[in-house]
Amino acid sequence: MTAPRRALIVIDAQQEYFEGLLPIQYPDRDTSIARASSAIEAAEQAGVPVVLVQHDLPAEAPVFASGSPTWHNHPAVAAHEDRAAHRVRKQFSSIFAGTDLAAWLLEQGIDTITLVGYMTNNCVLASAAAAEPLGLSVEVLSDATGAIDLSNEAGRASAQQVHETLMALLHSNWAAVTDTAGWTAALQTGEALSKSDLPTSAAQGRGAV
């Protein structure tokens, strides 16, 4: 099997998720940002390009207002800004919508993207799904991403429930899900990560009920 040509994509590791209106609740945000930083360091050591993505909205927006204190990357990620292979600003959930990222990845010969950052229930999910028609393989690091508690007219779910459910959902079709240690080991050996599929996940799900 051909070794994957990876890029590590750090999605919206911004202060909005730490000091703003959208604090990450699960996994622990200090732990998840530390794992994301570790993944960046592992990628840099392995010569894997690192792409930093920031959500960027107008100055009057309630969240991610361009140039505001909570718009900036978390210090653990900001420390790597000068060494990033590419930087992207986006206005939509998907890292590909309205950006040059897909074209840049094609130019670099990348066939596999590894997603870390926030949020599991929005930009990570949307980006993993959007990669499918682009022919990109996707990896998601479960301990370097995170979700928020949700409650609205349709129902409610804890951040842990949201995160764990979406990790299982992603692994069933759109992405190979692992933790940072597992990914780092695969990075060092050049191995591709495996994921499940819908029929297998459905059969195992029926057996677990």
C-alpha positions in Angstrom: 0.0 0.0 0.0 1.3 3.4 -0.9 2.1 5.6 2.1 -0.3 8.4 2.5 0.8 11.9 1.6 -0.5 13.8 4.6 -1.2 17.4 5.6 -2.2 18.3 9.2 -5.1 20.7 9.2 -5.6 22.7 12.4 -9.1 24.0 12.3 -10.1 27.1 14.3 -7.9 26.6 17.3 -8.9 30.0 18.4 -9.5 31.8 21.7 -13.2 31.8 21.0 -13.2 28.2 22.2 -11.4 29.1 25.4 -12.2 32.6 26.4 -15.2 33.4 24.2 -18.8 32.4 23.8 -18.1 28.8 22.6 -16.0 27.2 25.3 -15.2 23.6 24.4 -16.6 21.2 27.0 -15.4 17.7 26.0 -12.7 16.5 25.9 -11.2 18.9 28.3 -10.1 21.9 26.2 -6.7 22.3 27.9 -6.0 18.7 27.2 -7.2 18.8 23.6 -5.2 21.9 22.7 -2.1 20.2 24.1 -2.8 17.2 22.0 -3.2 19.4 18.9 0.1 21.1 19.7 1.7 17.7 20.0 0.3 16.7 16.6 1.8 19.9 15.1 5.2 19.1 16.6 5.0 15.5 15.3 4.1 16.7 11.8 6.9 19.3 11.8 9.4 16.6 12.8 8.1 14.3 10.1 8.1 16.9 7.3 4.3 16.8 7.1 2.9 20.2 6.1 0.8 22.0 8.7 -2.1 24.2 7.6 -3.6 26.6 10.1 -7.2 27.6 9.6 -9.0 30.5 11.3 -12.7 31.3 11.2 -12.9 35.0 10.2 -16.1 37.0 10.5 -16.7 40.8 10.2 -15.7 43.0 13.2 -19.3 43.4 14.3 -19.9 39.6 14.5 -20.6 38.1 18.0 -18.0 35.4 17.5 -14.8 35.2 15.6 -14.8 38.9 14.9 -11.7 39.6 12.8 -8.8 40.9 14.8 -10.6 40.6 18.2 -8.9 38.9 21.2 -11.0 35.7 20.7 -10.3 35.6 17.0 -6.6 34.9 17.6 -5.2 31.4 17.7 -4.6 29.8 21.1 -1.0 30.5 22.2 -0.1 26.8 21.8 -1.0 27.0 18.1 0.1 30.6 17.6 3.6 29.5 18.4 3.7 27.6 15.2 2.2 30.3 12.9 5.5 31.4 11.4 6.3 27.8 10.4 2.9 26.9 8.9 3.1 25.6 5.3 -0.2 27.4 4.5 -2.7 29.6 6.3 -6.4 29.9 5.6 -9.2 32.1 6.6 -12.8 30.9 6.2 -16.3 32.1 6.8 -18.2 28.8 6.5 -18.1 25.5 8.5 -16.2 23.6 5.8 -12.5 24.4 5.4 -13.0 24.1 1.6 -15.9 26.5 1.1 -14.7 29.8 -0.3 -11.0 29.0 0.3 -8.1 28.0 -1.8 -7.3 25.0 0.4 -8.5 22.2 -2.1 -6.4 23.7 -4.9 -3.4 24.1 -2.6 -3.6 20.5 -1.4 -3.8 19.3 -5.0 -0.7 21.4 -5.9 1.2 19.8 -3.0 0.2 16.3 -4.0 -1.6 15.7 -0.7 -4.1 12.8 -0.7 -4.8 12.5 3.1 -5.8 15.3 5.5 -5.6 14.9 9.3 -8.1 17.1 11.2 -7.5 18.6 14.6 -9.2 21.6 16.2 -12.8 22.7 16.8 -15.6 22.0 16.8 -16.3 18.3 16.4 -20.0 19.2 15.8 -19.5 21.9 13.2 -16.3 22.5 11.3 -14.6 19.1 11.8 -17.8 17.3 10.7 -18.5 19.6 7.8 -14.9 19.5 6.6 -14.7 15.7 6.7 -17.8 15.3 4.7 -16.7 18.0 2.2 -13.5 16.1 1.6 -15.2 13.0 0.2 -16.1 14.4 -3.3 -12.6 15.9 -3.5 -11.1 12.4 -3.3 -9.2 13.1 -0.1 -8.8 10.6 2.6 -9.5 12.0 6.1 -8.2 11.3 9.6 -9.6 12.8 12.7 -7.8 12.9 16.1 -10.4 12.3 18.7 -8.4 13.7 21.6 -7.3 16.8 19.7 -10.8 17.9 18.8 -13.7 18.9 21.0 -17.4 19.6 21.2 -19.8 21.8 23.2 -23.0 21.1 25.1 -26.0 21.7 22.9 -29.7 22.5 23.7 -32.3 23.9 21.4 -35.9 23.4 20.3 -35.0 20.0 18.7 -33.4 18.6 21.9 -30.3 18.5 24.0 -27.1 16.6 24.2 -24.0 16.9 26.4 -20.7 17.7 24.8 -19.4 14.2 25.6 -22.5 12.6 23.9 -22.0 14.8 20.9 -18.3 14.2 20.6 -18.4 10.4 21.1 -21.4 10.0 18.8 -19.8 12.0 16.0 -16.5 10.1 16.3 -18.4 6.9 15.8 -20.3 8.5 12.9 -17.1 9.8 11.2 -15.3 6.5 11.6 -18.2 4.7 10.0 -17.8 6.4 6.6 -15.9 9.7 6.3 -12.8 9.4 8.4 -10.3 7.2 10.1 -10.6 8.2 13.8 -7.7 7.6 16.2 -5.9 9.5 19.0 -2.8 11.6 18.8 -0.5 8.8 20.0 -1.9 6.4 17.4 -1.6 8.9 14.6 2.0 9.8 15.6 3.0 6.2 15.5 1.4 5.8 12.0 3.2 9.0 10.9 6.6 7.5 11.9 5.9 4.2 10.1 4.3 5.8 7.1 1.2 3.6 7.5 -2.3 4.5 6.4 -5.0 4.4 9.1 -8.0 2.2 8.5 -11.6 3.2 9.1 -14.8 1.2 9.3 -17.7 1.3 6.8 -21.5 1.7 7.0 -22.4 -2.0 6.6 -19.9 -3.1 9.2 -20.7 -0.4 11.6 -24.4 -1.1 11.2 -23.9 -4.8 11.9 -21.8 -4.1 14.9 -24.3 -1.6 16.1 -27.2 -4.0 15.9 -25.1 -6.5 17.9 -24.4 -3.9 20.6 -28.1 -3.0 21.2 
